[in-house]
Amino acid sequence: MSCSKKKIENLAYQIKAYLQEISDTDYRIYFDGVYICDKDDKTHEDSPANYMESYNLDTITMSFEGMFYEIINYDEMPSLLEKFNKLITKYGFYYDQCNAWNLALYEE
């Protein structure tokens, strides 16, 4: 992994800020053995490997439902999907949508 842990953590919190702008979205953003979520501002120890078949322990894996699920799966609000894509590419990543409800980031 050539990407720093700090860069990944910064991106995770940028994604959280992006998702907080979208109403009715539940999510977990996993990175470096912890996750952050929509329920509080704490980090929680856990791994996406406990819940998903596809994940990336070296970067960020996300699970989601609600409005972001609609945005990513049904092209609802294309401007918000474009904003998400610009955010992750700014950090040098792209995503692989593993299932309808989760995705993992990989370095470009």
Stockholm file with secondary structure:
# STOCKHOLM 1.0

chainA/1-108         MSCSKKKIENLAYQIKAYLQEISDTDYRIYFDGVYICDKDDKTHEDSPANYMESYNLDTITMSFEGMFYEIINYDEMPSLLEKFNKLITKYGFYYDQCNAWNLALYEE
#=GR chainA/1-108 SS CCSCHHHHHHHHHHHHHHHHTSSSEEEEEEETTEEEESSCSCCEECCGGGTCSSCCTTSCEEEEEEHHHHHHHHCCSHHHHHHHHHHHHHTTEEEEEEETTEEEEEEC
#=GC SS_cons         CCSCHHHHHHHHHHHHHHHHTSSSEEEEEEETTEEEESSCSCCEECCGGGTCSSCCTTSCEEEEEEHHHHHHHHCCSHHHHHHHHHHHHHTTEEEEEEETTEEEEEEC
//
